Amino acid sequence: MEVVAEMGSHQIDSPDDWWAKVMGSGYRGTVEQLSPAERQRVRSENQDFIEREKIQSLEANVLYGLASV
């Protein structure tokens, strides 16, 4: 088995841009399990944090496992 690391990041241009990335990722399924009120609370609190902390990028590192049988 071989493990390959790939380092990456995604630029965040605004808190709304962050939410679009969340909803376009594998986290969408988790978010959609929340009630509308819970979803809005998660979105609002995270967007406030991104704005307050001036976050401009999101680290997106990946580990790929390669195996052959």
DSSP file (Angstrom, degrees, kcal/mol; ACC not computed):
  #  RESIDUE AA STRUCTURE BP1 BP2  ACC     N-H-->O    O-->H-N    N-H-->O    O-->H-N    TCO  KAPPA ALPHA  PHI   PSI    X-CA   Y-CA   Z-CA
    1    1 A M              0   0    0      0, 0.0     2,-0.4     0, 0.0    66,-0.2   0.000 360.0 360.0 360.0 142.8    0.0    0.0    0.0
    2    2 A E  E     -A   66   0A   0     64,-3.0    64,-3.8     2,-0.0     2,-0.5  -0.974 360.0-155.7-124.8 138.5    1.2    3.5   -0.8
    3    3 A V  E     -A   65   0A   0     -2,-0.4     2,-0.5    62,-0.2    62,-0.2  -0.964   9.3-167.3-115.5 128.4   -0.1    6.7    0.8
    4    4 A V  E     -A   64   0A   0     60,-2.9    60,-3.1    -2,-0.5     2,-0.4  -0.962   8.1-150.0-117.9 127.7    0.3   10.0   -1.2
    5    5 A A  E     -A   63   0A   0     -2,-0.5     2,-0.5    58,-0.2    58,-0.2  -0.807   9.2-169.5 -97.2 135.7   -0.2   13.4    0.5
    6    6 A E  E     -A   62   0A   0     56,-2.9    56,-2.6    -2,-0.4     2,-0.3  -0.976   9.5-153.2-126.0 117.5   -1.5   16.3   -1.6
    7    7 A M        +     0   0    0     -2,-0.5     2,-0.3    54,-0.2    54,-0.1  -0.666  28.6 148.8 -89.2 141.9   -1.4   19.7    0.0
    8    8 A G        -     0   0    0     -2,-0.3    52,-2.9     2,-0.0     2,-0.3  -0.991  25.5-162.5-162.8 167.4   -3.8   22.3   -1.1
    9    9 A S  E     -B   59   0B   0     -2,-0.3     2,-0.4    50,-0.3    50,-0.2  -0.982  14.0-138.6-152.6 159.2   -5.9   25.3   -0.1
   10   10 A H  E     -B   58   0B   0     48,-2.5    48,-2.7    -2,-0.3     2,-0.2  -0.986  23.8-124.0-123.3 130.1   -8.9   27.2   -1.4
   11   11 A Q  E     -B   57   0B   0     -2,-0.4     2,-0.6    46,-0.2    46,-0.3  -0.472  17.9-151.1 -69.2 140.0   -9.1   31.0   -1.5
   12   12 A I        -     0   0    0     44,-3.2    -1,-0.0    -2,-0.2     4,-0.0  -0.959  14.9-179.4-115.3 112.5  -12.0   32.5    0.4
   13   13 A D        -     0   0    0     -2,-0.6    -1,-0.1     1,-0.2     3,-0.1   0.706  69.0 -12.0 -84.3 -21.1  -13.1   35.8   -1.1
   14   14 A S  S  > S-     0   0    0      1,-0.1     4,-1.8    42,-0.0    -1,-0.2  -0.971  73.7 -94.8-166.9 164.5  -16.0   36.4    1.3
   15   15 A P  H  > S+     0   0    0      0, 0.0     4,-1.8     0, 0.0     5,-0.1   0.871 126.1  53.5 -58.1 -35.7  -18.1   34.7    4.0
   16   16 A D  H  > S+     0   0    0      1,-0.2     4,-2.1     2,-0.2     5,-0.1   0.869 104.4  55.1 -66.2 -35.4  -20.6   33.9    1.2
   17   17 A D  H  > S+     0   0    0      1,-0.2     4,-1.8     2,-0.2    -1,-0.2   0.892 105.6  53.0 -62.7 -40.1  -17.9   32.3   -0.9
   18   18 A W  H  X S+     0   0    0     -4,-1.8     4,-2.2     1,-0.2    -2,-0.2   0.932 107.9  49.9 -60.0 -46.2  -17.1   30.1    2.1
   19   19 A W  H  X S+     0   0    0     -4,-1.8     4,-2.6     1,-0.2    -2,-0.2   0.892 107.7  53.7 -63.0 -39.1  -20.7   28.9    2.3
   20   20 A A  H  X S+     0   0    0     -4,-2.1     4,-0.9     1,-0.2    -1,-0.2   0.888 108.7  50.0 -61.4 -38.6  -20.8   28.2   -1.4
   21   21 A K  H  < S+     0   0    0     -4,-1.8     3,-0.3     2,-0.2    -2,-0.2   0.901 110.0  50.2 -66.6 -41.1  -17.7   26.0   -1.0
   22   22 A V  H >< S+     0   0    0     -4,-2.2     3,-1.6     1,-0.2     6,-0.4   0.942 111.6  47.7 -60.0 -47.5  -19.3   24.1    1.9
   23   23 A M  H 3< S+     0   0    0     -4,-2.6    -1,-0.2     1,-0.3    -2,-0.2   0.650 111.0  52.1 -73.2 -13.6  -22.5   23.5   -0.1
   24   24 A G  T 3< S+     0   0    0     -4,-0.9    -1,-0.3    -3,-0.3    -2,-0.2   0.215 105.4  70.8-101.4  13.6  -20.4   22.3   -3.0
   25   25 A S  S X  S-     0   0    0     -3,-1.6     3,-1.5    -5,-0.1     4,-0.3  -0.531 103.0 -86.0-118.8-176.2  -18.5   19.8   -1.0
   26   26 A G  T 3  S+     0   0    0      1,-0.3     3,-0.5    -2,-0.2     4,-0.4   0.599 118.3  72.3 -67.1 -11.6  -19.0   16.5    0.8
   27   27 A Y  T 3> S+     0   0    0     -5,-0.3     4,-2.5     1,-0.2     3,-0.3   0.620  73.2  85.4 -78.4 -12.1  -20.2   18.5    3.8
   28   28 A R  H <> S+     0   0    0     -3,-1.5     4,-2.7    -6,-0.4    -1,-0.2   0.906  85.8  54.0 -56.6 -43.0  -23.5   19.4    2.0
   29   29 A G  H  > S+     0   0    0     -3,-0.5     4,-0.6    -4,-0.3    -1,-0.2   0.884 109.7  47.3 -59.6 -39.7  -25.1   16.1    3.1
   30   30 A T  H >4 S+     0   0    0     -4,-0.4     3,-1.0    -3,-0.3     4,-0.4   0.927 112.5  49.0 -66.6 -45.5  -24.3   16.9    6.8
   31   31 A V  H >< S+     0   0    0     -4,-2.5     3,-1.6     1,-0.3    -2,-0.2   0.896 106.6  56.4 -61.7 -40.6  -25.6   20.5    6.5
   32   32 A E  H 3< S+     0   0    0     -4,-2.7    -1,-0.3     1,-0.3    -2,-0.2   0.650  95.9  65.5 -70.8 -13.3  -28.8   19.3    4.8
   33   33 A Q  T << S+     0   0    0     -3,-1.0    -1,-0.3    -4,-0.6    -2,-0.2   0.622  88.0  89.4 -79.4 -12.7  -29.5   17.0    7.8
   34   34 A L  S <  S-     0   0    0     -3,-1.6    -3,-0.0    -4,-0.4     0, 0.0  -0.470  88.7-106.2 -80.0 154.5  -29.9   20.1   10.0
   35   35 A S     >  -     0   0    0     -2,-0.1     4,-3.0     1,-0.1     5,-0.2  -0.363  38.1-103.1 -68.9 161.2  -33.2   21.8   10.4
   36   36 A P  H  > S+     0   0    0      0, 0.0     4,-2.2     0, 0.0     5,-0.2   0.889 124.5  49.3 -54.5 -39.5  -33.6   25.1    8.5
   37   37 A A  H  > S+     0   0    0      2,-0.2     4,-2.0     1,-0.2     5,-0.1   0.914 112.9  46.2 -67.3 -41.9  -33.0   27.1   11.8
   38   38 A E  H  > S+     0   0    0      2,-0.2     4,-2.6     1,-0.2     5,-0.2   0.913 111.6  52.1 -65.4 -41.9  -29.9   25.0   12.7
   39   39 A R  H  X S+     0   0    0     -4,-3.0     4,-2.6     1,-0.2    -2,-0.2   0.914 110.2  48.3 -60.2 -44.0  -28.6   25.4    9.2
   40   40 A Q  H  X S+     0   0    0     -4,-2.2     4,-2.9    -5,-0.2    -1,-0.2   0.889 110.9  51.1 -65.5 -38.6  -29.0   29.2    9.4
   41   41 A R  H  X S+     0   0    0     -4,-2.0     4,-2.7     2,-0.2     5,-0.3   0.929 111.4  47.1 -64.1 -45.4  -27.3   29.3   12.8
   42   42 A V  H  X S+     0   0    0     -4,-2.6     4,-2.2     2,-0.2     5,-0.3   0.940 115.3  46.5 -60.7 -47.3  -24.3   27.3   11.6
   43   43 A R  H  X S+     0   0    0     -4,-2.6     4,-2.7    -5,-0.2     5,-0.2   0.949 115.1  45.5 -60.2 -50.5  -24.0   29.5    8.5
   44   44 A S  H  X S+     0   0    0     -4,-2.9     4,-2.5     1,-0.2    -2,-0.2   0.923 114.3  46.5 -62.0 -48.1  -24.4   32.8   10.4
   45   45 A E  H  X S+     0   0    0     -4,-2.7     4,-1.9    -5,-0.2    -1,-0.2   0.888 115.6  46.2 -65.8 -38.2  -21.9   31.9   13.2
   46   46 A N  H  X S+     0   0    0     -4,-2.2     4,-2.6    -5,-0.3    -2,-0.2   0.903 112.4  49.6 -71.1 -40.4  -19.3   30.6   10.8
   47   47 A Q  H  X S+     0   0    0     -4,-2.7     4,-2.3    -5,-0.3    -2,-0.2   0.900 110.4  51.2 -64.7 -39.2  -19.6   33.5    8.4
   48   48 A D  H  X S+     0   0    0     -4,-2.5     4,-2.9    -5,-0.2    -1,-0.2   0.919 110.9  49.0 -61.2 -43.1  -19.3   35.9   11.4
   49   49 A F  H  X S+     0   0    0     -4,-1.9     4,-2.8     2,-0.2     6,-0.2   0.923 110.3  50.4 -62.5 -45.9  -16.1   34.1   12.5
   50   50 A I  H  <>S+     0   0    0     -4,-2.6     5,-2.0     1,-0.2     4,-0.5   0.908 115.3  43.2 -59.7 -43.3  -14.6   34.2    9.0
   51   51 A E  H ><5S+     0   0    0     -4,-2.3     3,-0.7     3,-0.2    -2,-0.2   0.934 115.2  47.9 -68.3 -46.5  -15.3   37.9    8.7
   52   52 A R  H 3<5S+     0   0    0     -4,-2.9    -2,-0.2     1,-0.2    -1,-0.2   0.889 118.1  40.4 -63.0 -41.2  -14.1   38.7   12.3
   53   53 A E  T 3<5S-     0   0    0     -4,-2.8    -1,-0.2    -5,-0.2    -2,-0.2   0.449 105.4-128.0 -89.3  -0.5  -10.9   36.7   11.9
   54   54 A K  T < 5 -     0   0    0     -3,-0.7     2,-0.3    -4,-0.5    -3,-0.2   0.892  36.4-173.8  55.6  44.3  -10.3   37.9    8.4
   55   55 A I      < +     0   0    0     -5,-2.0    -1,-0.2    -6,-0.2     3,-0.1  -0.539  14.7 173.5 -72.8 130.9   -9.9   34.3    7.1
   56   56 A Q        +     0   0    0     -2,-0.3   -44,-3.2     1,-0.2     2,-0.3   0.476  57.7  29.3-119.6  -7.5   -8.8   34.3    3.4
   57   57 A S  E     -B   11   0B   0    -46,-0.3     2,-0.5   -44,-0.0   -46,-0.2  -0.992  60.2-139.1-152.9 160.1   -8.1   30.7    2.7
   58   58 A L  E     -B   10   0B   0    -48,-2.7   -48,-2.5    -2,-0.3     2,-0.3  -0.983  23.8-129.2-122.8 122.4   -9.2   27.2    3.7
   59   59 A E  E     +B    9   0B   0     -2,-0.5   -50,-0.3   -50,-0.2     2,-0.1  -0.540  27.3 178.5 -71.1 132.7   -6.6   24.4    4.0
   60   60 A A        +     0   0    0    -52,-2.9     2,-0.2    -2,-0.3   -51,-0.1  -0.507   8.1 168.2-138.0  65.8   -7.7   21.4    2.0
   61   61 A N        -     0   0    0    -54,-0.1     2,-0.4    -2,-0.1   -54,-0.2  -0.512  14.0-162.4 -81.5 150.1   -5.0   18.7    2.4
   62   62 A V  E     -A    6   0A   0    -56,-2.6   -56,-2.9    -2,-0.2     2,-0.5  -0.980  14.1-153.4-135.0 143.6   -5.8   15.1    1.2
   63   63 A L  E     -A    5   0A   0     -2,-0.4     2,-0.5   -58,-0.2   -58,-0.2  -0.985  14.5-162.1-114.5 125.7   -4.3   11.7    1.8
   64   64 A Y  E     -A    4   0A   0    -60,-3.1   -60,-2.9    -2,-0.5     2,-0.5  -0.912   4.4-153.7-105.9 131.5   -4.7    9.2   -1.0
   65   65 A G  E     -A    3   0A   0     -2,-0.5     2,-0.5   -62,-0.2   -62,-0.2  -0.921   9.4-166.8-104.6 126.6   -4.3    5.5   -0.2
   66   66 A L  E     +A    2   0A   0    -64,-3.8   -64,-3.0    -2,-0.5     2,-0.3  -0.954  14.1 166.4-115.4 125.4   -3.3    3.3   -3.2
   67   67 A A        -     0   0    0     -2,-0.5     2,-0.4   -66,-0.2    -2,-0.0  -0.969  17.8-160.8-136.7 151.1   -3.4   -0.4   -2.9
   68   68 A S              0   0    0     -2,-0.3    -2,-0.0     1,-0.1     0, 0.0  -0.973 360.0 360.0-130.4 149.3   -3.3   -3.3   -5.2
   69   69 A V              0   0    0     -2,-0.4    -1,-0.1     0, 0.0     0, 0.0   0.380 360.0 360.0-118.3 360.0   -4.5   -6.9   -4.7
